[in-house]
């Protein structure tokens, strides 16, 4: 009889442990299967000059950041000033991937908010974003000179993420 009374208590304790473990997880640290693997190839039209395109091959030999953004993205507005300040340092090319957005809306947003990007490319249907495993915007990828993804950040970049994670990784990749 006493063992039957302990079953609900054991279930309660197990659920409390699972909840405690779940609360300690960091949703922005979703592991990407693409880390240390070749970045998916793309060739997309440029936002500002639609007659020109950019491909992954154009970036070969450079350490660079790919920042996925959209004019309709609220979190992108939060990270935008951080990107503007980062771009002023000129450490690496910052390529914007305008994701599932209208060209005119993207252009207007950059004209209003400032343009931190070396250039932006357009992914209107989100196919390239899918290839990169984009969960939502913003997301940022650090890609090395061999075209391999070395880091992925989900959500808005902060100055802390730049200082503690991205800048050291960029310095390490540039040293070779």
CNS distance restraints for C-alpha pairs under 8 A (distance, minus, plus):
assign (resid   1 and name CA) (resid   5 and name CA) 6.76 0.50 0.50
assign (resid   2 and name CA) (resid   6 and name CA) 6.52 0.50 0.50
assign (resid   3 and name CA) (resid   7 and name CA) 6.63 0.50 0.50
assign (resid   4 and name CA) (resid   8 and name CA) 7.87 0.50 0.50
assign (resid   5 and name CA) (resid   9 and name CA) 7.37 0.50 0.50
assign (resid   6 and name CA) (resid  10 and name CA) 6.10 0.50 0.50
assign (resid   7 and name CA) (resid  11 and name CA) 6.19 0.50 0.50
assign (resid   8 and name CA) (resid  12 and name CA) 6.08 0.50 0.50
assign (resid   9 and name CA) (resid  13 and name CA) 6.19 0.50 0.50
assign (resid  10 and name CA) (resid  14 and name CA) 6.15 0.50 0.50
assign (resid  11 and name CA) (resid  15 and name CA) 6.17 0.50 0.50
assign (resid  12 and name CA) (resid  16 and name CA) 6.13 0.50 0.50
assign (resid  13 and name CA) (resid  17 and name CA) 6.18 0.50 0.50
assign (resid  14 and name CA) (resid  18 and name CA) 6.27 0.50 0.50
assign (resid  15 and name CA) (resid  19 and name CA) 6.08 0.50 0.50
assign (resid  16 and name CA) (resid  20 and name CA) 6.07 0.50 0.50
assign (resid  17 and name CA) (resid  21 and name CA) 6.21 0.50 0.50
assign (resid  18 and name CA) (resid  22 and name CA) 6.10 0.50 0.50
assign (resid  19 and name CA) (resid  23 and name CA) 6.16 0.50 0.50
assign (resid  20 and name CA) (resid  24 and name CA) 6.61 0.50 0.50
assign (resid  21 and name CA) (resid  25 and name CA) 6.79 0.50 0.50
assign (resid  26 and name CA) (resid  30 and name CA) 7.73 0.50 0.50
assign (resid  28 and name CA) (resid 153 and name CA) 7.23 0.50 0.50
assign (resid  28 and name CA) (resid 154 and name CA) 5.38 0.50 0.50
assign (resid  28 and name CA) (resid 155 and name CA) 6.72 0.50 0.50
assign (resid  29 and name CA) (resid 153 and name CA) 7.59 0.50 0.50
assign (resid  29 and name CA) (resid 154 and name CA) 7.25 0.50 0.50
assign (resid  30 and name CA) (resid 154 and name CA) 7.78 0.50 0.50
assign (resid  32 and name CA) (resid 133 and name CA) 7.58 0.50 0.50
assign (resid  32 and name CA) (resid 152 and name CA) 7.21 0.50 0.50
assign (resid  33 and name CA) (resid  37 and name CA) 7.96 0.50 0.50
assign (resid  34 and name CA) (resid  38 and name CA) 7.29 0.50 0.50
assign (resid  34 and name CA) (resid  39 and name CA) 7.24 0.50 0.50
assign (resid  34 and name CA) (resid 132 and name CA) 7.58 0.50 0.50
assign (resid  34 and name CA) (resid 149 and name CA) 6.46 0.50 0.50
assign (resid  35 and name CA) (resid 148 and name CA) 7.61 0.50 0.50
assign (resid  35 and name CA) (resid 149 and name CA) 5.22 0.50 0.50
assign (resid  35 and name CA) (resid 150 and name CA) 5.39 0.50 0.50
assign (resid  35 and name CA) (resid 151 and name CA) 6.16 0.50 0.50
assign (resid  35 and name CA) (resid 152 and name CA) 7.39 0.50 0.50
assign (resid  36 and name CA) (resid 148 and name CA) 5.72 0.50 0.50
assign (resid  36 and name CA) (resid 149 and name CA) 5.38 0.50 0.50
assign (resid  36 and name CA) (resid 150 and name CA) 5.32 0.50 0.50
assign (resid  37 and name CA) (resid 148 and name CA) 5.27 0.50 0.50
assign (resid  37 and name CA) (resid 149 and name CA) 5.91 0.50 0.50
assign (resid  37 and name CA) (resid 150 and name CA) 7.93 0.50 0.50
assign (resid  38 and name CA) (resid 146 and name CA) 7.93 0.50 0.50
assign (resid  38 and name CA) (resid 147 and name CA) 5.69 0.50 0.50
assign (resid  38 and name CA) (resid 148 and name CA) 4.17 0.50 0.50
assign (resid  38 and name CA) (resid 149 and name CA) 6.22 0.50 0.50
assign (resid  39 and name CA) (resid  56 and name CA) 7.89 0.50 0.50
assign (resid  39 and name CA) (resid 132 and name CA) 7.41 0.50 0.50
assign (resid  39 and name CA) (resid 143 and name CA) 7.41 0.50 0.50
assign (resid  39 and name CA) (resid 147 and name CA) 5.69 0.50 0.50
assign (resid  39 and name CA) (resid 148 and name CA) 5.20 0.50 0.50
assign (resid  39 and name CA) (resid 149 and name CA) 5.54 0.50 0.50
assign (resid  40 and name CA) (resid  56 and name CA) 7.86 0.50 0.50
assign (resid  40 and name CA) (resid 128 and name CA) 7.96 0.50 0.50
assign (resid  40 and name CA) (resid 131 and name CA) 6.24 0.50 0.50
assign (resid  40 and name CA) (resid 132 and name CA) 6.52 0.50 0.50
assign (resid  41 and name CA) (resid  55 and name CA) 7.07 0.50 0.50
assign (resid  41 and name CA) (resid  56 and name CA) 5.51 0.50 0.50
assign (resid  41 and name CA) (resid  57 and name CA) 7.74 0.50 0.50
assign (resid  42 and name CA) (resid  54 and name CA) 7.89 0.50 0.50
assign (resid  42 and name CA) (resid  55 and name CA) 5.25 0.50 0.50
assign (resid  42 and name CA) (resid  56 and name CA) 5.76 0.50 0.50
assign (resid  42 and name CA) (resid 128 and name CA) 6.75 0.50 0.50
assign (resid  43 and name CA) (resid  53 and name CA) 6.37 0.50 0.50
assign (resid  43 and name CA) (resid  54 and name CA) 5.48 0.50 0.50
assign (resid  43 and name CA) (resid  55 and name CA) 4.12 0.50 0.50
assign (resid  43 and name CA) (resid  56 and name CA) 6.93 0.50 0.50
assign (resid  44 and name CA) (resid  53 and name CA) 5.22 0.50 0.50
assign (resid  44 and name CA) (resid  54 and name CA) 5.58 0.50 0.50
assign (resid  44 and name CA) (resid  55 and name CA) 6.49 0.50 0.50
assign (resid  44 and name CA) (resid 121 and name CA) 5.86 0.50 0.50
assign (resid  44 and name CA) (resid 122 and name CA) 6.16 0.50 0.50
assign (resid  44 and name CA) (resid 123 and name CA) 7.04 0.50 0.50
assign (resid  45 and name CA) (resid  49 and name CA) 7.49 0.50 0.50
assign (resid  45 and name CA) (resid  50 and name CA) 5.18 0.50 0.50
assign (resid  45 and name CA) (resid  51 and name CA) 6.77 0.50 0.50
assign (resid  45 and name CA) (resid  52 and name CA) 5.78 0.50 0.50
assign (resid  45 and name CA) (resid  53 and name CA) 4.11 0.50 0.50
assign (resid  45 and name CA) (resid  54 and name CA) 6.46 0.50 0.50
assign (resid  45 and name CA) (resid 121 and name CA) 5.56 0.50 0.50
assign (resid  45 and name CA) (resid 122 and name CA) 5.79 0.50 0.50
assign (resid  46 and name CA) (resid  50 and name CA) 5.00 0.50 0.50
assign (resid  46 and name CA) (resid  51 and name CA) 7.39 0.50 0.50
assign (resid  46 and name CA) (resid  52 and name CA) 5.78 0.50 0.50
assign (resid  46 and name CA) (resid  53 and name CA) 5.20 0.50 0.50
assign (resid  46 and name CA) (resid  54 and name CA) 6.67 0.50 0.50
assign (resid  46 and name CA) (resid 119 and name CA) 7.10 0.50 0.50
assign (resid  46 and name CA) (resid 120 and name CA) 5.70 0.50 0.50
assign (resid  46 and name CA) (resid 121 and name CA) 4.20 0.50 0.50
assign (resid  46 and name CA) (resid 122 and name CA) 6.05 0.50 0.50
assign (resid  47 and name CA) (resid  98 and name CA) 7.70 0.50 0.50
assign (resid  47 and name CA) (resid 103 and name CA) 6.55 0.50 0.50
assign (resid  47 and name CA) (resid 106 and name CA) 7.72 0.50 0.50
assign (resid  47 and name CA) (resid 107 and name CA) 7.20 0.50 0.50
assign (resid  47 and name CA) (resid 119 and name CA) 7.60 0.50 0.50
assign (resid  47 and name CA) (resid 120 and name CA) 5.38 0.50 0.50
assign (resid  47 and name CA) (resid 121 and name CA) 5.15 0.50 0.50
assign (resid  47 and name CA) (resid 122 and name CA) 5.63 0.50 0.50
assign (resid  48 and name CA) (resid 107 and name CA) 7.09 0.50 0.50
assign (resid  48 and name CA) (resid 119 and name CA) 7.75 0.50 0.50
assign (resid  48 and name CA) (resid 120 and name CA) 7.29 0.50 0.50
assign (resid  53 and name CA) (resid 121 and name CA) 7.48 0.50 0.50
assign (resid  54 and name CA) (resid  58 and name CA) 6.43 0.50 0.50
assign (resid  54 and name CA) (resid 121 and name CA) 7.06 0.50 0.50
assign (resid  55 and name CA) (resid  59 and name CA) 7.25 0.50 0.50
assign (resid  56 and name CA) (resid  60 and name CA) 6.92 0.50 0.50
assign (resid  56 and name CA) (resid 147 and name CA) 7.28 0.50 0.50
assign (resid  59 and name CA) (resid  64 and name CA) 7.72 0.50 0.50
assign (resid  59 and name CA) (resid 145 and name CA) 7.40 0.50 0.50
assign (resid  59 and name CA) (resid 147 and name CA) 7.59 0.50 0.50
assign (resid  60 and name CA) (resid 145 and name CA) 5.39 0.50 0.50
assign (resid  60 and name CA) (resid 146 and name CA) 6.01 0.50 0.50
assign (resid  60 and name CA) (resid 147 and name CA) 6.15 0.50 0.50
assign (resid  61 and name CA) (resid 144 and name CA) 7.61 0.50 0.50
assign (resid  61 and name CA) (resid 145 and name CA) 3.95 0.50 0.50
assign (resid  61 and name CA) (resid 146 and name CA) 6.09 0.50 0.50
assign (resid  61 and name CA) (resid 147 and name CA) 7.86 0.50 0.50
assign (resid  62 and name CA) (resid  92 and name CA) 7.82 0.50 0.50
assign (resid  62 and name CA) (resid 144 and name CA) 6.38 0.50 0.50
assign (resid  62 and name CA) (resid 145 and name CA) 4.24 0.50 0.50
assign (resid  62 and name CA) (resid 146 and name CA) 7.75 0.50 0.50
assign (resid  63 and name CA) (resid  92 and name CA) 6.25 0.50 0.50
assign (resid  63 and name CA) (resid  93 and name CA) 7.51 0.50 0.50
assign (resid  63 and name CA) (resid 142 and name CA) 7.44 0.50 0.50
assign (resid  63 and name CA) (resid 143 and name CA) 5.79 0.50 0.50
assign (resid  63 and name CA) (resid 144 and name CA) 4.39 0.50 0.50
assign (resid  63 and name CA) (resid 145 and name CA) 4.91 0.50 0.50
assign (resid  63 and name CA) (resid 170 and name CA) 7.21 0.50 0.50
assign (resid  63 and name CA) (resid 173 and name CA) 6.98 0.50 0.50
assign (resid  63 and name CA) (resid 174 and name CA) 6.79 0.50 0.50
assign (resid  64 and name CA) (resid  92 and name CA) 5.21 0.50 0.50
assign (resid  64 and name CA) (resid  93 and name CA) 5.03 0.50 0.50
assign (resid  64 and name CA) (resid  94 and name CA) 6.13 0.50 0.50
assign (resid  64 and name CA) (resid  95 and name CA) 7.51 0.50 0.50
assign (resid  64 and name CA) (resid 142 and name CA) 6.01 0.50 0.50
assign (resid  64 and name CA) (resid 143 and name CA) 5.43 0.50 0.50
assign (resid  64 and name CA) (resid 144 and name CA) 6.54 0.50 0.50
assign (resid  64 and name CA) (resid 145 and name CA) 7.79 0.50 0.50
assign (resid  65 and name CA) (resid  92 and name CA) 7.08 0.50 0.50
assign (resid  65 and name CA) (resid  93 and name CA) 6.37 0.50 0.50
assign (resid  65 and name CA) (resid  94 and name CA) 4.94 0.50 0.50
assign (resid  65 and name CA) (resid  95 and name CA) 6.05 0.50 0.50
assign (resid  65 and name CA) (resid 140 and name CA) 6.74 0.50 0.50
assign (resid  65 and name CA) (resid 141 and name CA) 5.58 0.50 0.50
assign (resid  65 and name CA) (resid 142 and name CA) 4.73 0.50 0.50
assign (resid  65 and name CA) (resid 143 and name CA) 6.13 0.50 0.50
assign (resid  66 and name CA) (resid  94 and name CA) 6.17 0.50 0.50
assign (resid  66 and name CA) (resid  95 and name CA) 4.89 0.50 0.50
assign (resid  66 and name CA) (resid  96 and name CA) 5.85 0.50 0.50
assign (resid  66 and name CA) (resid  97 and name CA) 6.74 0.50 0.50
assign (resid  66 and name CA) (resid 140 and name CA) 5.58 0.50 0.50
assign (resid  66 and name CA) (resid 141 and name CA) 5.07 0.50 0.50
assign (resid  66 and name CA) (resid 142 and name CA) 6.60 0.50 0.50
assign (resid  66 and name CA) (resid 143 and name CA) 7.55 0.50 0.50
assign (resid  67 and name CA) (resid  94 and name CA) 7.12 0.50 0.50
assign (resid  67 and name CA) (resid  95 and name CA) 6.17 0.50 0.50
assign (resid  67 and name CA) (resid  96 and name CA) 4.87 0.50 0.50
assign (resid  67 and name CA) (resid  97 and name CA) 5.91 0.50 0.50
assign (resid  67 and name CA) (resid 138 and name CA) 6.97 0.50 0.50
assign (resid  67 and name CA) (resid 139 and name CA) 5.89 0.50 0.50
assign (resid  67 and name CA) (resid 140 and name CA) 4.36 0.50 0.50
assign (resid  67 and name CA) (resid 141 and name CA) 6.47 0.50 0.50
assign (resid  68 and name CA) (resid  96 and name CA) 5.91 0.50 0.50
assign (resid  68 and name CA) (resid  97 and name CA) 4.59 0.50 0.50
assign (resid  68 and name CA) (resid  98 and name CA) 6.15 0.50 0.50
assign (resid  68 and name CA) (resid  99 and name CA) 6.29 0.50 0.50
assign (resid  68 and name CA) (resid 129 and name CA) 7.82 0.50 0.50
assign (resid  68 and name CA) (resid 137 and name CA) 5.97 0.50 0.50
assign (resid  68 and name CA) (resid 138 and name CA) 5.26 0.50 0.50
assign (resid  68 and name CA) (resid 139 and name CA) 5.18 0.50 0.50
assign (resid  68 and name CA) (resid 140 and name CA) 6.13 0.50 0.50
assign (resid  69 and name CA) (resid  73 and name CA) 7.03 0.50 0.50
assign (resid  69 and name CA) (resid  76 and name CA) 6.12 0.50 0.50
assign (resid  69 and name CA) (resid  96 and name CA) 6.78 0.50 0.50
assign (resid  69 and name CA) (resid  97 and name CA) 6.07 0.50 0.50
assign (resid  69 and name CA) (resid  98 and name CA) 5.23 0.50 0.50
assign (resid  69 and name CA) (resid  99 and name CA) 5.82 0.50 0.50
assign (resid  69 and name CA) (resid 137 and name CA) 5.55 0.50 0.50
assign (resid  69 and name CA) (resid 138 and name CA) 5.10 0.50 0.50
assign (resid  69 and name CA) (resid 139 and name CA) 7.34 0.50 0.50
assign (resid  70 and name CA) (resid  76 and name CA) 6.97 0.50 0.50
assign (resid  70 and name CA) (resid  98 and name CA) 5.35 0.50 0.50
assign (resid  70 and name CA) (resid  99 and name CA) 5.46 0.50 0.50
assign (resid  70 and name CA) (resid 100 and name CA) 7.06 0.50 0.50
assign (resid  70 and name CA) (resid 101 and name CA) 5.88 0.50 0.50
assign (resid  70 and name CA) (resid 106 and name CA) 6.73 0.50 0.50
assign (resid  70 and name CA) (resid 137 and name CA) 7.09 0.50 0.50
assign (resid  70 and name CA) (resid 138 and name CA) 7.76 0.50 0.50
assign (resid  71 and name CA) (resid  76 and name CA) 7.69 0.50 0.50
assign (resid  71 and name CA) (resid 101 and name CA) 6.82 0.50 0.50
assign (resid  71 and name CA) (resid 105 and name CA) 6.19 0.50 0.50
assign (resid  71 and name CA) (resid 106 and name CA) 5.39 0.50 0.50
assign (resid  71 and name CA) (resid 109 and name CA) 5.84 0.50 0.50
assign (resid  72 and name CA) (resid 101 and name CA) 7.52 0.50 0.50
assign (resid  73 and name CA) (resid  77 and name CA) 6.91 0.50 0.50
assign (resid  73 and name CA) (resid 137 and name CA) 6.70 0.50 0.50
assign (resid  73 and name CA) (resid 138 and name CA) 7.58 0.50 0.50
assign (resid  74 and name CA) (resid  78 and name CA) 6.90 0.50 0.50
assign (resid  75 and name CA) (resid  79 and name CA) 6.53 0.50 0.50
assign (resid  75 and name CA) (resid 137 and name CA) 7.43 0.50 0.50
assign (resid  75 and name CA) (resid 138 and name CA) 6.71 0.50 0.50
assign (resid  75 and name CA) (resid 155 and name CA) 7.21 0.50 0.50
assign (resid  75 and name CA) (resid 156 and name CA) 5.96 0.50 0.50
assign (resid  76 and name CA) (resid  80 and name CA) 5.91 0.50 0.50
assign (resid  76 and name CA) (resid 137 and name CA) 7.02 0.50 0.50
assign (resid  76 and name CA) (resid 138 and name CA) 5.67 0.50 0.50
assign (resid  76 and name CA) (resid 156 and name CA) 6.34 0.50 0.50
assign (resid  77 and name CA) (resid  81 and name CA) 7.72 0.50 0.50
assign (resid  78 and name CA) (resid 156 and name CA) 6.67 0.50 0.50
assign (resid  79 and name CA) (resid  83 and name CA) 6.46 0.50 0.50
assign (resid  79 and name CA) (resid 156 and name CA) 4.90 0.50 0.50
assign (resid  79 and name CA) (resid 157 and name CA) 5.44 0.50 0.50
assign (resid  79 and name CA) (resid 158 and name CA) 6.48 0.50 0.50
assign (resid  80 and name CA) (resid  84 and name CA) 6.20 0.50 0.50
assign (resid  80 and name CA) (resid 113 and name CA) 7.79 0.50 0.50
assign (resid  81 and name CA) (resid  85 and name CA) 6.25 0.50 0.50
assign (resid  82 and name CA) (resid  86 and name CA) 6.10 0.50 0.50
assign (resid  82 and name CA) (resid 157 and name CA) 6.99 0.50 0.50
assign (resid  82 and name CA) (resid 158 and name CA) 6.34 0.50 0.50
assign (resid  82 and name CA) (resid 159 and name CA) 6.31 0.50 0.50
assign (resid  83 and name CA) (resid  87 and name CA) 5.99 0.50 0.50
assign (resid  83 and name CA) (resid 116 and name CA) 5.98 0.50 0.50
assign (resid  83 and name CA) (resid 157 and name CA) 7.78 0.50 0.50
assign (resid  84 and name CA) (resid  88 and name CA) 6.60 0.50 0.50
assign (resid  84 and name CA) (resid 114 and name CA) 7.19 0.50 0.50
assign (resid  84 and name CA) (resid 115 and name CA) 6.97 0.50 0.50
assign (resid  84 and name CA) (resid 116 and name CA) 4.62 0.50 0.50
assign (resid  85 and name CA) (resid  89 and name CA) 7.21 0.50 0.50
assign (resid  85 and name CA) (resid 116 and name CA) 7.88 0.50 0.50
assign (resid  86 and name CA) (resid  90 and name CA) 7.43 0.50 0.50
assign (resid  86 and name CA) (resid 116 and name CA) 7.90 0.50 0.50
assign (resid  87 and name CA) (resid  91 and name CA) 7.53 0.50 0.50
assign (resid  87 and name CA) (resid  94 and name CA) 7.03 0.50 0.50
assign (resid  87 and name CA) (resid 116 and name CA) 5.40 0.50 0.50
assign (resid  87 and name CA) (resid 117 and name CA) 7.08 0.50 0.50
assign (resid  88 and name CA) (resid 116 and name CA) 7.80 0.50 0.50
assign (resid  93 and name CA) (resid 117 and name CA) 7.60 0.50 0.50
assign (resid  93 and name CA) (resid 118 and name CA) 5.77 0.50 0.50
assign (resid  94 and name CA) (resid 116 and name CA) 7.41 0.50 0.50
assign (resid  94 and name CA) (resid 117 and name CA) 5.11 0.50 0.50
assign (resid  94 and name CA) (resid 118 and name CA) 5.34 0.50 0.50
assign (resid  94 and name CA) (resid 119 and name CA) 7.29 0.50 0.50
assign (resid  95 and name CA) (resid 117 and name CA) 5.51 0.50 0.50
assign (resid  95 and name CA) (resid 118 and name CA) 5.72 0.50 0.50
assign (resid  95 and name CA) (resid 119 and name CA) 5.41 0.50 0.50
assign (resid  95 and name CA) (resid 120 and name CA) 5.56 0.50 0.50
assign (resid  95 and name CA) (resid 121 and name CA) 7.48 0.50 0.50
assign (resid  96 and name CA) (resid 117 and name CA) 5.86 0.50 0.50
assign (resid  96 and name CA) (resid 118 and name CA) 7.81 0.50 0.50
assign (resid  96 and name CA) (resid 119 and name CA) 6.28 0.50 0.50
assign (resid  96 and name CA) (resid 120 and name CA) 4.18 0.50 0.50
assign (resid  96 and name CA) (resid 121 and name CA) 6.13 0.50 0.50
assign (resid  97 and name CA) (resid 120 and name CA) 5.67 0.50 0.50
assign (resid  97 and name CA) (resid 121 and name CA) 5.08 0.50 0.50
assign (resid  97 and name CA) (resid 122 and name CA) 5.93 0.50 0.50
assign (resid  97 and name CA) (resid 123 and name CA) 6.62 0.50 0.50
assign (resid  98 and name CA) (resid 106 and name CA) 7.02 0.50 0.50
assign (resid  98 and name CA) (resid 120 and name CA) 6.54 0.50 0.50
assign (resid  98 and name CA) (resid 121 and name CA) 6.00 0.50 0.50
assign (resid  98 and name CA) (resid 122 and name CA) 4.88 0.50 0.50
assign (resid  98 and name CA) (resid 123 and name CA) 5.84 0.50 0.50
assign (resid  98 and name CA) (resid 124 and name CA) 7.46 0.50 0.50
assign (resid  99 and name CA) (resid 122 and name CA) 6.57 0.50 0.50
assign (resid  99 and name CA) (resid 123 and name CA) 5.03 0.50 0.50
assign (resid  99 and name CA) (resid 124 and name CA) 5.94 0.50 0.50
assign (resid  99 and name CA) (resid 125 and name CA) 7.58 0.50 0.50
assign (resid  99 and name CA) (resid 126 and name CA) 5.83 0.50 0.50
assign (resid  99 and name CA) (resid 129 and name CA) 7.10 0.50 0.50
assign (resid  99 and name CA) (resid 137 and name CA) 7.82 0.50 0.50
assign (resid 100 and name CA) (resid 123 and name CA) 5.97 0.50 0.50
assign (resid 100 and name CA) (resid 124 and name CA) 4.26 0.50 0.50
assign (resid 100 and name CA) (resid 125 and name CA) 5.39 0.50 0.50
assign (resid 100 and name CA) (resid 126 and name CA) 5.37 0.50 0.50
assign (resid 101 and name CA) (resid 105 and name CA) 7.01 0.50 0.50
assign (resid 101 and name CA) (resid 106 and name CA) 6.68 0.50 0.50
assign (resid 101 and name CA) (resid 122 and name CA) 7.92 0.50 0.50
assign (resid 101 and name CA) (resid 123 and name CA) 7.57 0.50 0.50
assign (resid 101 and name CA) (resid 124 and name CA) 5.57 0.50 0.50
assign (resid 102 and name CA) (resid 106 and name CA) 6.29 0.50 0.50
assign (resid 102 and name CA) (resid 124 and name CA) 6.90 0.50 0.50
assign (resid 103 and name CA) (resid 107 and name CA) 6.18 0.50 0.50
assign (resid 103 and name CA) (resid 122 and name CA) 7.46 0.50 0.50
assign (resid 104 and name CA) (resid 108 and name CA) 6.05 0.50 0.50
assign (resid 105 and name CA) (resid 109 and name CA) 6.05 0.50 0.50
assign (resid 106 and name CA) (resid 110 and name CA) 6.28 0.50 0.50
assign (resid 107 and name CA) (resid 111 and name CA) 6.15 0.50 0.50
assign (resid 108 and name CA) (resid 112 and name CA) 6.15 0.50 0.50
assign (resid 109 and name CA) (resid 113 and name CA) 5.86 0.50 0.50
assign (resid 109 and name CA) (resid 114 and name CA) 7.84 0.50 0.50
assign (resid 110 and name CA) (resid 114 and name CA) 5.06 0.50 0.50
assign (resid 110 and name CA) (resid 115 and name CA) 5.05 0.50 0.50
assign (resid 111 and name CA) (resid 115 and name CA) 6.86 0.50 0.50
assign (resid 123 and name CA) (resid 127 and name CA) 6.78 0.50 0.50
assign (resid 123 and name CA) (resid 128 and name CA) 6.42 0.50 0.50
assign (resid 123 and name CA) (resid 129 and name CA) 7.34 0.50 0.50
assign (resid 126 and name CA) (resid 130 and name CA) 6.20 0.50 0.50
assign (resid 127 and name CA) (resid 131 and name CA) 6.37 0.50 0.50
assign (resid 128 and name CA) (resid 132 and name CA) 6.34 0.50 0.50
assign (resid 129 and name CA) (resid 133 and name CA) 6.24 0.50 0.50
assign (resid 129 and name CA) (resid 134 and name CA) 5.17 0.50 0.50
assign (resid 130 and name CA) (resid 134 and name CA) 5.67 0.50 0.50
assign (resid 134 and name CA) (resid 139 and name CA) 6.95 0.50 0.50
assign (resid 135 and name CA) (resid 154 and name CA) 7.93 0.50 0.50
assign (resid 136 and name CA) (resid 154 and name CA) 7.90 0.50 0.50
assign (resid 136 and name CA) (resid 155 and name CA) 7.85 0.50 0.50
assign (resid 137 and name CA) (resid 154 and name CA) 7.75 0.50 0.50
assign (resid 137 and name CA) (resid 155 and name CA) 6.60 0.50 0.50
assign (resid 138 and name CA) (resid 154 and name CA) 6.65 0.50 0.50
assign (resid 138 and name CA) (resid 155 and name CA) 5.11 0.50 0.50
assign (resid 138 and name CA) (resid 156 and name CA) 5.72 0.50 0.50
assign (resid 139 and name CA) (resid 152 and name CA) 7.19 0.50 0.50
assign (resid 139 and name CA) (resid 153 and name CA) 5.62 0.50 0.50
assign (resid 139 and name CA) (resid 154 and name CA) 4.62 0.50 0.50
assign (resid 139 and name CA) (resid 155 and name CA) 5.50 0.50 0.50
assign (resid 139 and name CA) (resid 156 and name CA) 7.03 0.50 0.50
assign (resid 140 and name CA) (resid 152 and name CA) 5.69 0.50 0.50
assign (resid 140 and name CA) (resid 153 and name CA) 5.10 0.50 0.50
assign (resid 140 and name CA) (resid 154 and name CA) 6.65 0.50 0.50
assign (resid 140 and name CA) (resid 157 and name CA) 7.81 0.50 0.50
assign (resid 141 and name CA) (resid 149 and name CA) 6.63 0.50 0.50
assign (resid 141 and name CA) (resid 150 and name CA) 7.48 0.50 0.50
assign (resid 141 and name CA) (resid 151 and name CA) 5.69 0.50 0.50
assign (resid 141 and name CA) (resid 152 and name CA) 4.54 0.50 0.50
assign (resid 141 and name CA) (resid 153 and name CA) 6.47 0.50 0.50
assign (resid 142 and name CA) (resid 149 and name CA) 5.86 0.50 0.50
assign (resid 142 and name CA) (resid 150 and name CA) 5.51 0.50 0.50
assign (resid 142 and name CA) (resid 151 and name CA) 5.04 0.50 0.50
assign (resid 142 and name CA) (resid 152 and name CA) 6.45 0.50 0.50
assign (resid 142 and name CA) (resid 166 and name CA) 7.84 0.50 0.50
assign (resid 142 and name CA) (resid 170 and name CA) 7.87 0.50 0.50
assign (resid 143 and name CA) (resid 147 and name CA) 5.82 0.50 0.50
assign (resid 143 and name CA) (resid 148 and name CA) 5.40 0.50 0.50
assign (resid 143 and name CA) (resid 149 and name CA) 4.47 0.50 0.50
assign (resid 143 and name CA) (resid 150 and name CA) 5.66 0.50 0.50
assign (resid 143 and name CA) (resid 151 and name CA) 7.33 0.50 0.50
assign (resid 144 and name CA) (resid 148 and name CA) 5.44 0.50 0.50
assign (resid 144 and name CA) (resid 149 and name CA) 6.55 0.50 0.50
assign (resid 144 and name CA) (resid 150 and name CA) 6.69 0.50 0.50
assign (resid 144 and name CA) (resid 173 and name CA) 6.61 0.50 0.50
assign (resid 153 and name CA) (resid 157 and name CA) 7.43 0.50 0.50
assign (resid 157 and name CA) (resid 161 and name CA) 6.20 0.50 0.50
assign (resid 157 and name CA) (resid 162 and name CA) 7.02 0.50 0.50
assign (resid 158 and name CA) (resid 162 and name CA) 6.33 0.50 0.50
assign (resid 159 and name CA) (resid 163 and name CA) 6.04 0.50 0.50
assign (resid 160 and name CA) (resid 164 and name CA) 5.84 0.50 0.50
assign (resid 160 and name CA) (resid 165 and name CA) 7.92 0.50 0.50
assign (resid 161 and name CA) (resid 165 and name CA) 5.35 0.50 0.50
assign (resid 161 and name CA) (resid 166 and name CA) 6.44 0.50 0.50
assign (resid 162 and name CA) (resid 166 and name CA) 4.72 0.50 0.50
assign (resid 162 and name CA) (resid 167 and name CA) 5.61 0.50 0.50
assign (resid 163 and name CA) (resid 167 and name CA) 5.59 0.50 0.50
assign (resid 163 and name CA) (resid 168 and name CA) 7.35 0.50 0.50
assign (resid 164 and name CA) (resid 168 and name CA) 6.81 0.50 0.50
assign (resid 165 and name CA) (resid 169 and name CA) 6.28 0.50 0.50
assign (resid 166 and name CA) (resid 170 and name CA) 5.98 0.50 0.50
assign (resid 167 and name CA) (resid 171 and name CA) 6.12 0.50 0.50
assign (resid 168 and name CA) (resid 172 and name CA) 6.14 0.50 0.50
assign (resid 169 and name CA) (resid 173 and name CA) 6.16 0.50 0.50
assign (resid 170 and name CA) (resid 174 and name CA) 6.10 0.50 0.50
assign (resid 171 and name CA) (resid 175 and name CA) 6.24 0.50 0.50
assign (resid 172 and name CA) (resid 176 and name CA) 6.55 0.50 0.50
